[in-house]
Amino acid sequence: MRYTPPKEDSLLNEIEDTFKNYNLENKSVLVIIPDNTRTAPINFFFKHFYKLWFKHLKKLDYLIALGTHRYLDIKQKLRRIGLSSEAEFESNYRGVNIYNHEWKNPSIFKYIGRINEAEVSRISHGKLKEEIDISINKMIFEYDKIIILGTVFPHEVVGFSGSNKYLFPGICSWNFIDVTHWLGALIKNINIIGIKETPVRRLIDRARELLNIEIIYFNMVMKKDRLAGLFIGDDYRAWTEAVELSSKLNINYVDKQFSRVVSIPSGIYEDLWTASKGIYKVEPVVKERGEIILYAPNIKDFSFTHGKTIERVGFHIIEYFTHNIERFKSEPKMVLSHCSLVKGHGIIKNGKENPAINVILATGIPEEKCKKANIGYMNPMDINLNTFKNSRDTLSGDTLIVENSGEILYRVKN
């Protein structure tokens, strides 16, 4: 596909136009951004928002949409905005604050409303029958204008990321994260990833309607590590245009399914909770009874924030959890959802769990821990990628090796 990536002059013009079009003069502005597990030129926008806007604003701050990811320390924050030292930040960007979404602290949230049971049931096509109370980080009510600066990629829970997903689950309370992720797990990754209109997206957009604030969306589309498109607006249109481009650039179509996929996650991921995107994005091209080997020797934890829960519940297909819901009713559904997405799709047959694919972790997570958590293990020291690349299966087309996995979705043509 041909596309024309925006040039710097064009981007600067759009930043200046946004200032005028949305009347930012003497306003306080909060920019919501992703953490370091999303490829995005946040550094470019951070630099030029400051250069072009700061002297005209009352305030310019940033909030990192963590969901339930771990908080960023000062070094990680600086890396996100493209700086190498705290001294450089304090000298050149005095007056700017960068906040973590402190999701562990219940006092940061403000209740914004409820989606009733009938509406939840309608949106979820009957998969959920419950009312949902929704709260969000109250910091957003302390500013005149909110900007969401985020990328749009195929996503395993929502369909496509970006836009209001940076609010829900980005900076909302845990219970709504539970609900949206559970719904996504019930629908299953293979039925939702890379789909624009999904029940989870509709639920998130419905929650947005409870917020009586103006939001300006900077929807970015990436081609590898380069910005391929920027779509700015205050409504659904800007996200729709971003999805259209992302569908063309971030979905890789192959001719057939494979018996084995060796997925090598991008180095931006530091635990399985995030690196498992290297599983979700290739699952659609794995044959029934095939396998995914996630090769990531640097990954040593199931999750920095939910590791103990994962060890307790284990990795299972979603039907295993729904058939044993009483046993797991006190566990966070967000974690159950993650565990089912990692395990992949499957069925319960004769009372037993039958995963459709075999997921094998060739990571720094010990074999004993993997076995206890019901997930496959392979010693990464025993893997020679050159051997895989030159193996008979690979050369005959039955093994696919995917490098820097996690953001590009793989699908079979037609």
PEQUI-V124112 format. One record per residue. OMEGA is omega in degrees with one decimal (none if undefined). Layout:
BEGIN
omega:OMEGA
omega:OMEGA
END
This chain:
BEGIN
omega:175.7
omega:174.7
omega:-179.5
omega:179.2
omega:-178.3
omega:176.8
omega:-175.6
omega:179.9
omega:179.0
omega:179.2
omega:178.9
omega:177.1
omega:-179.9
omega:177.5
omega:178.6
omega:179.0
omega:178.6
omega:178.8
omega:-178.5
omega:-173.8
omega:-177.2
omega:170.6
omega:-177.9
omega:-178.7
omega:177.7
omega:177.7
omega:170.5
omega:-173.3
omega:174.1
omega:179.4
omega:177.9
omega:-174.9
omega:175.1
omega:173.3
omega:-173.6
omega:178.7
omega:176.3
omega:176.6
omega:-178.1
omega:179.0
omega:179.6
omega:-179.5
omega:179.9
omega:-177.0
omega:176.8
omega:-178.6
omega:-172.4
omega:169.9
omega:-179.7
omega:-175.5
omega:-173.7
omega:-171.8
omega:-162.2
omega:-176.4
omega:-180.0
omega:-175.9
omega:172.3
omega:-178.5
omega:175.3
omega:-178.5
omega:-178.8
omega:176.6
omega:-177.7
omega:-177.4
omega:-172.7
omega:-169.9
omega:171.0
omega:173.5
omega:-178.5
omega:179.1
omega:176.2
omega:172.9
omega:-173.4
omega:179.6
omega:179.7
omega:175.3
omega:-179.9
omega:177.7
omega:179.6
omega:-177.9
omega:171.8
omega:178.8
omega:-175.9
omega:-177.5
omega:177.0
omega:179.2
omega:178.0
omega:178.9
omega:-177.4
omega:-179.1
omega:-172.0
omega:-176.1
omega:-179.9
omega:178.7
omega:178.4
omega:177.3
omega:175.2
omega:-174.0
omega:165.3
omega:166.4
omega:-172.2
omega:-172.1
omega:179.3
omega:-176.4
omega:-176.4
omega:-176.8
omega:-177.7
omega:-171.2
omega:174.0
omega:178.3
omega:-178.0
omega:178.0
omega:-173.1
omega:168.4
omega:-171.8
omega:-173.6
omega:-178.3
omega:-179.2
omega:177.3
omega:179.2
omega:-179.9
omega:-178.0
omega:-176.3
omega:-177.6
omega:174.7
omega:-179.9
omega:176.6
omega:177.7
omega:-177.8
omega:173.6
omega:-175.9
omega:171.0
omega:-173.0
omega:174.5
omega:-177.5
omega:179.2
omega:-173.8
omega:178.9
omega:-176.0
omega:-179.9
omega:-178.3
omega:-176.9
omega:179.1
omega:-176.3
omega:176.4
omega:173.5
omega:172.5
omega:-179.0
omega:-173.1
omega:-178.0
omega:178.2
omega:178.9
omega:167.6
omega:-174.0
omega:-172.0
omega:-178.1
omega:-172.9
omega:-173.9
omega:169.5
omega:179.8
omega:177.0
omega:175.9
omega:-172.6
omega:175.4
omega:176.7
omega:171.8
omega:-175.6
omega:19.0
omega:-170.5
omega:-177.4
omega:-179.3
omega:-178.5
omega:-171.1
omega:-172.6
omega:179.2
omega:173.6
omega:176.0
omega:-175.0
omega:-176.5
omega:-179.4
omega:177.3
omega:177.9
omega:178.1
omega:179.4
omega:178.6
omega:178.5
omega:178.4
omega:-178.3
omega:-174.2
omega:179.7
omega:-172.7
omega:-173.9
omega:179.9
omega:177.1
omega:-175.3
omega:-176.1
omega:179.8
omega:176.5
omega:180.0
omega:177.1
omega:179.6
omega:178.8
omega:178.2
omega:179.5
omega:175.9
omega:177.4
omega:178.0
omega:-178.7
omega:178.1
omega:-178.9
omega:178.8
omega:179.2
omega:177.8
omega:179.3
omega:175.5
omega:-175.8
omega:169.2
omega:-178.0
omega:-177.5
omega:173.1
omega:-176.7
omega:163.9
omega:-169.8
omega:-177.0
omega:-179.7
omega:176.5
omega:-178.2
omega:-179.0
omega:177.6
omega:-176.4
omega:-173.8
omega:176.8
omega:179.6
omega:-178.2
omega:-174.7
omega:-174.7
omega:-176.2
omega:178.4
omega:179.5
omega:179.1
omega:177.4
omega:178.5
omega:-180.0
omega:179.3
omega:179.6
omega:178.6
omega:-178.6
omega:-174.4
omega:-171.8
omega:171.6
omega:-178.4
omega:-177.6
omega:177.5
omega:-172.7
omega:-174.1
omega:173.6
omega:-175.6
omega:175.8
omega:-179.5
omega:171.0
omega:173.5
omega:-175.5
omega:-177.7
omega:-172.6
omega:174.5
omega:179.4
omega:178.5
omega:-178.6
omega:-175.6
omega:172.2
omega:-176.8
omega:179.7
omega:179.2
omega:-178.6
omega:179.6
omega:171.4
omega:175.0
omega:173.0
omega:-175.8
omega:-171.4
omega:179.5
omega:-177.4
omega:-177.4
omega:-177.7
omega:177.8
omega:178.9
omega:171.4
omega:-176.1
omega:174.2
omega:-176.4
omega:170.8
omega:172.8
omega:176.9
omega:-176.2
omega:-177.4
omega:-177.1
omega:-178.8
omega:-177.4
omega:-176.5
omega:-177.7
omega:171.0
omega:178.7
omega:177.0
omega:-174.4
omega:-175.0
omega:-174.6
omega:-177.6
omega:178.8
omega:178.9
omega:178.4
omega:-177.9
omega:-173.7
omega:-179.7
omega:179.0
omega:-178.3
omega:172.6
omega:-173.8
omega:-179.7
omega:177.0
omega:179.6
omega:-178.6
omega:178.1
omega:-179.5
omega:-170.9
omega:178.6
omega:179.5
omega:-174.0
omega:-171.3
omega:-179.8
omega:-179.8
omega:178.4
omega:-176.1
omega:176.5
omega:-179.4
omega:175.9
omega:180.0
omega:178.7
omega:-177.6
omega:179.0
omega:178.4
omega:178.0
omega:-177.7
omega:179.6
omega:-176.8
omega:-178.5
omega:180.0
omega:168.5
omega:-178.4
omega:-177.3
omega:177.2
omega:-177.4
omega:179.8
omega:179.1
omega:177.1
omega:179.9
omega:179.8
omega:177.9
omega:179.4
omega:-176.8
omega:178.6
omega:171.5
omega:-172.7
omega:174.9
omega:176.7
omega:-173.1
omega:-178.8
omega:-178.2
omega:179.9
omega:177.5
omega:-178.8
omega:179.9
omega:-178.9
omega:174.6
omega:177.5
omega:-177.5
omega:-178.7
omega:169.9
omega:179.4
omega:-178.4
omega:179.1
omega:179.8
omega:-176.8
omega:172.6
omega:-175.2
omega:177.8
omega:176.5
omega:176.8
omega:-176.1
omega:-177.5
omega:-178.4
omega:180.0
omega:-179.8
omega:-179.3
omega:-177.7
omega:179.0
omega:175.2
omega:179.3
omega:174.4
omega:176.8
omega:175.9
omega:-177.9
omega:178.8
omega:-177.6
omega:-177.3
omega:174.6
omega:-179.0
omega:178.0
omega:178.2
omega:175.3
omega:178.5
omega:172.7
omega:178.9
omega:177.7
omega:none
END
